Amino acid sequence: MYVCVCAAVTDRQIREVASQCAGGDFRTLCRNLGIAQQCGKCAAAARLLVGGDREAAGTPAPALGLG
């Protein structure tokens, strides 16, 4: 699913780069992918993606209000 429409970046791309840059900060991830640089609406969803798999840990992720 597209997370950042402005930069055409998907959730897979965000997870892949986050896993390769373990320990990197969110700003670096944004800079590397070009996300959250224009309108910024993708920032919250991207943060959730790099925050780990909350559902697997037993904590459901908060609703993004997309529906």
PDB file with one MODEL, atoms N, CA, C and O in Angstrom:
MODEL        1
ATOM      1  N   MET A   1       0.841  -1.163   0.000  1.00  0.00           N
ATOM      2  CA  MET A   1       0.000   0.000   0.000  1.00  0.00           C
ATOM      3  C   MET A   1       0.898   1.241   0.000  1.00  0.00           C
ATOM      4  O   MET A   1       1.938   1.278   0.657  1.00  0.00           O
ATOM      5  N   TYR A   2       0.465   2.250  -0.753  1.00  0.00           N
ATOM      6  CA  TYR A   2       1.217   3.501  -0.764  1.00  0.00           C
ATOM      7  C   TYR A   2       1.012   4.237   0.551  1.00  0.00           C
ATOM      8  O   TYR A   2      -0.119   4.459   0.985  1.00  0.00           O
ATOM      9  N   VAL A   3       2.100   4.604   1.165  1.00  0.00           N
ATOM     10  CA  VAL A   3       2.062   5.370   2.404  1.00  0.00           C
ATOM     11  C   VAL A   3       2.313   6.847   2.076  1.00  0.00           C
ATOM     12  O   VAL A   3       1.639   7.732   2.604  1.00  0.00           O
ATOM     13  N   CYS A   4       3.272   7.095   1.215  1.00  0.00           N
ATOM     14  CA  CYS A   4       3.596   8.462   0.792  1.00  0.00           C
ATOM     15  C   CYS A   4       3.272   8.602  -0.686  1.00  0.00           C
ATOM     16  O   CYS A   4       3.988   8.095  -1.550  1.00  0.00           O
ATOM     17  N   VAL A   5       2.195   9.290  -0.952  1.00  0.00           N
ATOM     18  CA  VAL A   5       1.775   9.493  -2.334  1.00  0.00           C
ATOM     19  C   VAL A   5       2.710  10.481  -3.027  1.00  0.00           C
ATOM     20  O   VAL A   5       3.019  10.319  -4.208  1.00  0.00           O
ATOM     21  N   CYS A   6       3.157  11.493  -2.306  1.00  0.00           N
ATOM     22  CA  CYS A   6       4.030  12.519  -2.894  1.00  0.00           C
ATOM     23  C   CYS A   6       5.312  11.916  -3.475  1.00  0.00           C
ATOM     24  O   CYS A   6       5.763  12.322  -4.546  1.00  0.00           O
ATOM     25  N   ALA A   7       5.894  10.947  -2.768  1.00  0.00           N
ATOM     26  CA  ALA A   7       7.151  10.328  -3.191  1.00  0.00           C
ATOM     27  C   ALA A   7       6.942   8.930  -3.764  1.00  0.00           C
ATOM     28  O   ALA A   7       7.909   8.263  -4.132  1.00  0.00           O
ATOM     29  N   ALA A   8       5.688   8.480  -3.842  1.00  0.00           N
ATOM     30  CA  ALA A   8       5.350   7.147  -4.352  1.00  0.00           C
ATOM     31  C   ALA A   8       6.115   6.050  -3.613  1.00  0.00           C
ATOM     32  O   ALA A   8       6.765   5.208  -4.232  1.00  0.00           O
ATOM     33  N   VAL A   9       6.030   6.070  -2.269  1.00  0.00           N
ATOM     34  CA  VAL A   9       6.727   5.097  -1.424  1.00  0.00           C
ATOM     35  C   VAL A   9       5.690   4.207  -0.741  1.00  0.00           C
ATOM     36  O   VAL A   9       4.696   4.685  -0.195  1.00  0.00           O
ATOM     37  N   THR A  10       5.950   2.901  -0.788  1.00  0.00           N
ATOM     38  CA  THR A  10       5.019   1.928  -0.214  1.00  0.00           C
ATOM     39  C   THR A  10       5.455   1.496   1.181  1.00  0.00           C
ATOM     40  O   THR A  10       6.569   1.772   1.625  1.00  0.00           O
ATOM     41  N   ASP A  11       4.532   0.806   1.856  1.00  0.00           N
ATOM     42  CA  ASP A  11       4.846   0.274   3.183  1.00  0.00           C
ATOM     43  C   ASP A  11       5.988  -0.727   3.118  1.00  0.00           C
ATOM     44  O   ASP A  11       6.811  -0.786   4.031  1.00  0.00           O
ATOM     45  N   ARG A  12       6.048  -1.507   2.059  1.00  0.00           N
ATOM     46  CA  ARG A  12       7.158  -2.479   1.911  1.00  0.00           C
ATOM     47  C   ARG A  12       8.508  -1.778   1.834  1.00  0.00           C
ATOM     48  O   ARG A  12       9.482  -2.203   2.456  1.00  0.00           O
ATOM     49  N   GLN A  13       8.548  -0.703   1.063  1.00  0.00           N
ATOM     50  CA  GLN A  13       9.808   0.035   0.935  1.00  0.00           C
ATOM     51  C   GLN A  13      10.236   0.618   2.274  1.00  0.00           C
ATOM     52  O   GLN A  13      11.418   0.585   2.617  1.00  0.00           O
ATOM     53  N   ILE A  14       9.293   1.146   3.025  1.00  0.00           N
ATOM     54  CA  ILE A  14       9.608   1.723   4.336  1.00  0.00           C
ATOM     55  C   ILE A  14      10.131   0.647   5.272  1.00  0.00           C
ATOM     56  O   ILE A  14      11.141   0.849   5.947  1.00  0.00           O
ATOM     57  N   ARG A  15       9.453  -0.496   5.321  1.00  0.00           N
ATOM     58  CA  ARG A  15       9.902  -1.593   6.198  1.00  0.00           C
ATOM     59  C   ARG A  15      11.280  -2.110   5.787  1.00  0.00           C
ATOM     60  O   ARG A  15      12.121  -2.401   6.637  1.00  0.00           O
ATOM     61  N   GLU A  16      11.503  -2.220   4.475  1.00  0.00           N
ATOM     62  CA  GLU A  16      12.780  -2.734   3.980  1.00  0.00           C
ATOM     63  C   GLU A  16      13.932  -1.808   4.376  1.00  0.00           C
ATOM     64  O   GLU A  16      14.951  -2.265   4.892  1.00  0.00           O
ATOM     65  N   VAL A  17      13.770  -0.527   4.136  1.00  0.00           N
ATOM     66  CA  VAL A  17      14.828   0.423   4.480  1.00  0.00           C
ATOM     67  C   VAL A  17      15.016   0.493   5.993  1.00  0.00           C
ATOM     68  O   VAL A  17      16.147   0.589   6.470  1.00  0.00           O
ATOM     69  N   ALA A  18      13.929   0.446   6.746  1.00  0.00           N
ATOM     70  CA  ALA A  18      14.031   0.475   8.208  1.00  0.00           C
ATOM     71  C   ALA A  18      14.781  -0.738   8.728  1.00  0.00           C
ATOM     72  O   ALA A  18      15.566  -0.620   9.668  1.00  0.00           O
ATOM     73  N   SER A  19      14.554  -1.903   8.135  1.00  0.00           N
ATOM     74  CA  SER A  19      15.249  -3.107   8.599  1.00  0.00           C
ATOM     75  C   SER A  19      16.733  -3.082   8.232  1.00  0.00           C
ATOM     76  O   SER A  19      17.559  -3.641   8.954  1.00  0.00           O
ATOM     77  N   GLN A  20      17.069  -2.446   7.129  1.00  0.00           N
ATOM     78  CA  GLN A  20      18.466  -2.341   6.716  1.00  0.00           C
ATOM     79  C   GLN A  20      19.228  -1.319   7.548  1.00  0.00           C
ATOM     80  O   GLN A  20      20.442  -1.420   7.724  1.00  0.00           O
ATOM     81  N   CYS A  21      18.503  -0.343   8.052  1.00  0.00           N
ATOM     82  CA  CYS A  21      19.120   0.739   8.831  1.00  0.00           C
ATOM     83  C   CYS A  21      18.755   0.618  10.297  1.00  0.00           C
ATOM     84  O   CYS A  21      18.437   1.618  10.940  1.00  0.00           O
ATOM     85  N   ALA A  22      18.795  -0.567  10.824  1.00  0.00           N
ATOM     86  CA  ALA A  22      18.421  -0.774  12.228  1.00  0.00           C
ATOM     87  C   ALA A  22      19.235   0.157  13.116  1.00  0.00           C
ATOM     88  O   ALA A  22      20.458   0.239  13.003  1.00  0.00           O
ATOM     89  N   GLY A  23      18.544   0.844  13.987  1.00  0.00           N
ATOM     90  CA  GLY A  23      19.211   1.782  14.871  1.00  0.00           C
ATOM     91  C   GLY A  23      19.249   3.196  14.323  1.00  0.00           C
ATOM     92  O   GLY A  23      19.619   4.130  15.035  1.00  0.00           O
ATOM     93  N   GLY A  24      18.866   3.364  13.057  1.00  0.00           N
ATOM     94  CA  GLY A  24      18.832   4.698  12.477  1.00  0.00           C
ATOM     95  C   GLY A  24      17.627   5.475  12.972  1.00  0.00           C
ATOM     96  O   GLY A  24      16.646   4.884  13.422  1.00  0.00           O
ATOM     97  N   ASP A  25      17.694   6.775  12.893  1.00  0.00           N
ATOM     98  CA  ASP A  25      16.570   7.567  13.364  1.00  0.00           C
ATOM     99  C   ASP A  25      15.550   7.803  12.251  1.00  0.00           C
ATOM    100  O   ASP A  25      15.819   7.554  11.076  1.00  0.00           O
ATOM    101  N   PHE A  26      14.392   8.281  12.643  1.00  0.00           N
ATOM    102  CA  PHE A  26      13.279   8.461  11.712  1.00  0.00           C
ATOM    103  C   PHE A  26      13.590   9.536  10.671  1.00  0.00           C
ATOM    104  O   PHE A  26      13.184   9.405   9.516  1.00  0.00           O
ATOM    105  N   ARG A  27      14.288  10.574  11.051  1.00  0.00           N
ATOM    106  CA  ARG A  27      14.655  11.627  10.093  1.00  0.00           C
ATOM    107  C   ARG A  27      15.516  11.090   8.967  1.00  0.00           C
ATOM    108  O   ARG A  27      15.332  11.451   7.805  1.00  0.00           O
ATOM    109  N   THR A  28      16.456  10.226   9.315  1.00  0.00           N
ATOM    110  CA  THR A  28      17.332   9.637   8.301  1.00  0.00           C
ATOM    111  C   THR A  28      16.522   8.778   7.344  1.00  0.00           C
ATOM    112  O   THR A  28      16.736   8.825   6.133  1.00  0.00           O
ATOM    113  N   LEU A  29      15.596   7.994   7.877  1.00  0.00           N
ATOM    114  CA  LEU A  29      14.722   7.166   7.044  1.00  0.00           C
ATOM    115  C   LEU A  29      13.931   8.046   6.076  1.00  0.00           C
ATOM    116  O   LEU A  29      13.835   7.747   4.886  1.00  0.00           O
ATOM    117  N   CYS A  30      13.373   9.122   6.597  1.00  0.00           N
ATOM    118  CA  CYS A  30      12.596  10.046   5.757  1.00  0.00           C
ATOM    119  C   CYS A  30      13.460  10.648   4.660  1.00  0.00           C
ATOM    120  O   CYS A  30      13.036  10.741   3.508  1.00  0.00           O
ATOM    121  N   ARG A  31      14.647  11.047   5.012  1.00  0.00           N
ATOM    122  CA  ARG A  31      15.555  11.637   4.039  1.00  0.00           C
ATOM    123  C   ARG A  31      15.941  10.626   2.963  1.00  0.00           C
ATOM    124  O   ARG A  31      15.978  10.961   1.779  1.00  0.00           O
ATOM    125  N   ASN A  32      16.229   9.396   3.370  1.00  0.00           N
ATOM    126  CA  ASN A  32      16.644   8.360   2.421  1.00  0.00           C
ATOM    127  C   ASN A  32      15.542   8.003   1.438  1.00  0.00           C
ATOM    128  O   ASN A  32      15.810   7.740   0.265  1.00  0.00           O
ATOM    129  N   LEU A  33      14.296   7.993   1.914  1.00  0.00           N
ATOM    130  CA  LEU A  33      13.178   7.610   1.057  1.00  0.00           C
ATOM    131  C   LEU A  33      12.463   8.806   0.426  1.00  0.00           C
ATOM    132  O   LEU A  33      11.702   8.643  -0.528  1.00  0.00           O
ATOM    133  N   GLY A  34      12.702   9.992   0.952  1.00  0.00           N
ATOM    134  CA  GLY A  34      12.020  11.176   0.442  1.00  0.00           C
ATOM    135  C   GLY A  34      10.598  11.323   0.968  1.00  0.00           C
ATOM    136  O   GLY A  34       9.784  12.040   0.386  1.00  0.00           O
ATOM    137  N   ILE A  35      10.305  10.638   2.076  1.00  0.00           N
ATOM    138  CA  ILE A  35       8.951  10.728   2.640  1.00  0.00           C
ATOM    139  C   ILE A  35       8.887  11.849   3.668  1.00  0.00           C
ATOM    140  O   ILE A  35       9.910  12.272   4.205  1.00  0.00           O
ATOM    141  N   ALA A  36       7.668  12.326   3.937  1.00  0.00           N
ATOM    142  CA  ALA A  36       7.409  13.388   4.909  1.00  0.00           C
ATOM    143  C   ALA A  36       8.203  14.647   4.588  1.00  0.00           C
ATOM    144  O   ALA A  36       8.575  15.398   5.490  1.00  0.00           O
ATOM    145  N   GLN A  37       8.460  14.875   3.316  1.00  0.00           N
ATOM    146  CA  GLN A  37       9.222  16.043   2.893  1.00  0.00           C
ATOM    147  C   GLN A  37       8.339  17.119   2.273  1.00  0.00           C
ATOM    148  O   GLN A  37       8.719  18.289   2.217  1.00  0.00           O
ATOM    149  N   GLN A  38       7.159  16.718   1.810  1.00  0.00           N
ATOM    150  CA  GLN A  38       6.288  17.684   1.131  1.00  0.00           C
ATOM    151  C   GLN A  38       5.068  17.986   1.989  1.00  0.00           C
ATOM    152  O   GLN A  38       5.106  18.916   2.795  1.00  0.00           O
ATOM    153  N   CYS A  39       4.001  17.237   1.841  1.00  0.00           N
ATOM    154  CA  CYS A  39       2.781  17.554   2.601  1.00  0.00           C
ATOM    155  C   CYS A  39       2.854  17.041   4.032  1.00  0.00           C
ATOM    156  O   CYS A  39       2.212  17.609   4.916  1.00  0.00           O
ATOM    157  N   GLY A  40       3.627  15.971   4.287  1.00  0.00           N
ATOM    158  CA  GLY A  40       3.817  15.454   5.638  1.00  0.00           C
ATOM    159  C   GLY A  40       2.719  14.544   6.156  1.00  0.00           C
ATOM    160  O   GLY A  40       2.797  14.075   7.292  1.00  0.00           O
ATOM    161  N   LYS A  41       1.702  14.286   5.355  1.00  0.00           N
ATOM    162  CA  LYS A  41       0.581  13.470   5.829  1.00  0.00           C
ATOM    163  C   LYS A  41       0.958  12.012   6.054  1.00  0.00           C
ATOM    164  O   LYS A  41       0.231  11.294   6.741  1.00  0.00           O
ATOM    165  N   CYS A  42       2.057  11.566   5.503  1.00  0.00           N
ATOM    166  CA  CYS A  42       2.475  10.171   5.631  1.00  0.00           C
ATOM    167  C   CYS A  42       3.292   9.913   6.898  1.00  0.00           C
ATOM    168  O   CYS A  42       3.520   8.757   7.253  1.00  0.00           O
ATOM    169  N   ALA A  43       3.724  10.938   7.566  1.00  0.00           N
ATOM    170  CA  ALA A  43       4.652  10.784   8.691  1.00  0.00           C
ATOM    171  C   ALA A  43       4.125   9.864   9.780  1.00  0.00           C
ATOM    172  O   ALA A  43       4.861   9.002  10.261  1.00  0.00           O
ATOM    173  N   ALA A  44       2.876  10.024  10.179  1.00  0.00           N
ATOM    174  CA  ALA A  44       2.322   9.202  11.262  1.00  0.00           C
ATOM    175  C   ALA A  44       2.267   7.732  10.868  1.00  0.00           C
ATOM    176  O   ALA A  44       2.627   6.866  11.666  1.00  0.00           O
ATOM    177  N   ALA A  45       1.822   7.440   9.654  1.00  0.00           N
ATOM    178  CA  ALA A  45       1.745   6.049   9.193  1.00  0.00           C
ATOM    179  C   ALA A  45       3.142   5.447   9.071  1.00  0.00           C
ATOM    180  O   ALA A  45       3.346   4.284   9.418  1.00  0.00           O
ATOM    181  N   ALA A  46       4.093   6.217   8.589  1.00  0.00           N
ATOM    182  CA  ALA A  46       5.462   5.719   8.460  1.00  0.00           C
ATOM    183  C   ALA A  46       6.061   5.425   9.827  1.00  0.00           C
ATOM    184  O   ALA A  46       6.768   4.432   9.995  1.00  0.00           O
ATOM    185  N   ARG A  47       5.783   6.276  10.797  1.00  0.00           N
ATOM    186  CA  ARG A  47       6.287   6.030  12.157  1.00  0.00           C
ATOM    187  C   ARG A  47       5.723   4.730  12.722  1.00  0.00           C
ATOM    188  O   ARG A  47       6.434   3.976  13.386  1.00  0.00           O
ATOM    189  N   LEU A  48       4.452   4.472  12.457  1.00  0.00           N
ATOM    190  CA  LEU A  48       3.856   3.216  12.917  1.00  0.00           C
ATOM    191  C   LEU A  48       4.542   2.016  12.279  1.00  0.00           C
ATOM    192  O   LEU A  48       4.776   1.004  12.939  1.00  0.00           O
ATOM    193  N   LEU A  49       4.863   2.129  11.004  1.00  0.00           N
ATOM    194  CA  LEU A  49       5.500   1.017  10.301  1.00  0.00           C
ATOM    195  C   LEU A  49       6.886   0.711  10.857  1.00  0.00           C
ATOM    196  O   LEU A  49       7.244  -0.458  11.004  1.00  0.00           O
ATOM    197  N   VAL A  50       7.655   1.717  11.163  1.00  0.00           N
ATOM    198  CA  VAL A  50       9.009   1.477  11.656  1.00  0.00           C
ATOM    199  C   VAL A  50       9.031   1.216  13.151  1.00  0.00           C
ATOM    200  O   VAL A  50      10.061   0.827  13.702  1.00  0.00           O
ATOM    201  N   GLY A  51       7.879   1.433  13.820  1.00  0.00           N
ATOM    202  CA  GLY A  51       7.806   1.198  15.253  1.00  0.00           C
ATOM    203  C   GLY A  51       7.710  -0.262  15.624  1.00  0.00           C
ATOM    204  O   GLY A  51       7.705  -0.592  16.810  1.00  0.00           O
ATOM    205  N   GLY A  52       7.636  -1.134  14.661  1.00  0.00           N
ATOM    206  CA  GLY A  52       7.541  -2.557  14.935  1.00  0.00           C
ATOM    207  C   GLY A  52       6.155  -3.088  14.673  1.00  0.00           C
ATOM    208  O   GLY A  52       5.225  -2.324  14.413  1.00  0.00           O
ATOM    209  N   ASP A  53       6.017  -4.367  14.738  1.00  0.00           N
ATOM    210  CA  ASP A  53       4.742  -5.017  14.486  1.00  0.00           C
ATOM    211  C   ASP A  53       3.981  -5.117  15.796  1.00  0.00           C
ATOM    212  O   ASP A  53       4.147  -6.089  16.533  1.00  0.00           O
ATOM    213  N   ARG A  54       3.158  -4.137  16.095  1.00  0.00           N
ATOM    214  CA  ARG A  54       2.445  -4.079  17.369  1.00  0.00           C
ATOM    215  C   ARG A  54       1.423  -5.191  17.505  1.00  0.00           C
ATOM    216  O   ARG A  54       1.228  -5.712  18.603  1.00  0.00           O
ATOM    217  N   GLU A  55       0.769  -5.566  16.420  1.00  0.00           N
ATOM    218  CA  GLU A  55      -0.241  -6.621  16.498  1.00  0.00           C
ATOM    219  C   GLU A  55       0.398  -7.946  16.877  1.00  0.00           C
ATOM    220  O   GLU A  55      -0.191  -8.730  17.622  1.00  0.00           O
ATOM    221  N   ALA A  56       1.596  -8.203  16.370  1.00  0.00           N
ATOM    222  CA  ALA A  56       2.281  -9.448  16.710  1.00  0.00           C
ATOM    223  C   ALA A  56       2.671  -9.458  18.190  1.00  0.00           C
ATOM    224  O   ALA A  56       2.776 -10.518  18.807  1.00  0.00           O
ATOM    225  N   ALA A  57       2.883  -8.273  18.743  1.00  0.00           N
ATOM    226  CA  ALA A  57       3.253  -8.180  20.156  1.00  0.00           C
ATOM    227  C   ALA A  57       2.033  -8.168  21.063  1.00  0.00           C
ATOM    228  O   ALA A  57       2.167  -8.125  22.286  1.00  0.00           O
ATOM    229  N   GLY A  58       0.845  -8.205  20.473  1.00  0.00           N
ATOM    230  CA  GLY A  58      -0.371  -8.233  21.264  1.00  0.00           C
ATOM    231  C   GLY A  58      -0.997  -6.875  21.501  1.00  0.00           C
ATOM    232  O   GLY A  58      -2.012  -6.771  22.189  1.00  0.00           O
ATOM    233  N   THR A  59      -0.405  -5.831  20.939  1.00  0.00           N
ATOM    234  CA  THR A  59      -0.950  -4.483  21.079  1.00  0.00           C
ATOM    235  C   THR A  59      -1.415  -4.000  19.717  1.00  0.00           C
ATOM    236  O   THR A  59      -0.588  -3.780  18.832  1.00  0.00           O
ATOM    237  N   PRO A  60      -2.709  -3.829  19.527  1.00  0.00           N
ATOM    238  CA  PRO A  60      -3.173  -3.389  18.221  1.00  0.00           C
ATOM    239  C   PRO A  60      -2.690  -1.988  17.895  1.00  0.00           C
ATOM    240  O   PRO A  60      -2.606  -1.130  18.773  1.00  0.00           O
ATOM    241  N   ALA A  61      -2.376  -1.762  16.635  1.00  0.00           N
ATOM    242  CA  ALA A  61      -1.958  -0.451  16.184  1.00  0.00           C
ATOM    243  C   ALA A  61      -3.155   0.498  16.189  1.00  0.00           C
ATOM    244  O   ALA A  61      -4.275   0.077  15.902  1.00  0.00           O
ATOM    245  N   PRO A  62      -2.934   1.750  16.506  1.00  0.00           N
ATOM    246  CA  PRO A  62      -4.048   2.697  16.506  1.00  0.00           C
ATOM    247  C   PRO A  62      -4.596   2.900  15.095  1.00  0.00           C
ATOM    248  O   PRO A  62      -3.872   2.779  14.107  1.00  0.00           O
ATOM    249  N   ALA A  63      -5.886   3.211  15.024  1.00  0.00           N
ATOM    250  CA  ALA A  63      -6.520   3.453  13.734  1.00  0.00           C
ATOM    251  C   ALA A  63      -5.950   4.711  13.112  1.00  0.00           C
ATOM    252  O   ALA A  63      -5.677   5.690  13.807  1.00  0.00           O
ATOM    253  N   LEU A  64      -5.772   4.682  11.808  1.00  0.00           N
ATOM    254  CA  LEU A  64      -5.212   5.825  11.110  1.00  0.00           C
ATOM    255  C   LEU A  64      -6.272   6.766  10.594  1.00  0.00           C
ATOM    256  O   LEU A  64      -5.949   7.832  10.070  1.00  0.00           O
ATOM    257  N   GLY A  65      -7.532   6.395  10.731  1.00  0.00           N
ATOM    258  CA  GLY A  65      -8.611   7.258  10.262  1.00  0.00           C
ATOM    259  C   GLY A  65      -8.677   7.380   8.756  1.00  0.00           C
ATOM    260  O   GLY A  65      -9.024   8.436   8.226  1.00  0.00           O
ATOM    261  N   LEU A  66      -8.343   6.298   8.063  1.00  0.00           N
ATOM    262  CA  LEU A  66      -8.334   6.331   6.604  1.00  0.00           C
ATOM    263  C   LEU A  66      -9.652   5.857   6.009  1.00  0.00           C
ATOM    264  O   LEU A  66      -9.843   5.965   4.798  1.00  0.00           O
ATOM    265  N   GLY A  67     -10.546   5.346   6.804  1.00  0.00           N
ATOM    266  CA  GLY A  67     -11.748   4.763   6.258  1.00  0.00           C
ATOM    267  C   GLY A  67     -12.913   5.555   6.440  1.00  0.00           C
ATOM    268  O   GLY A  67     -14.000   5.161   6.016  1.00  0.00           O
TER     269      GLY A  67
ENDMDL
END
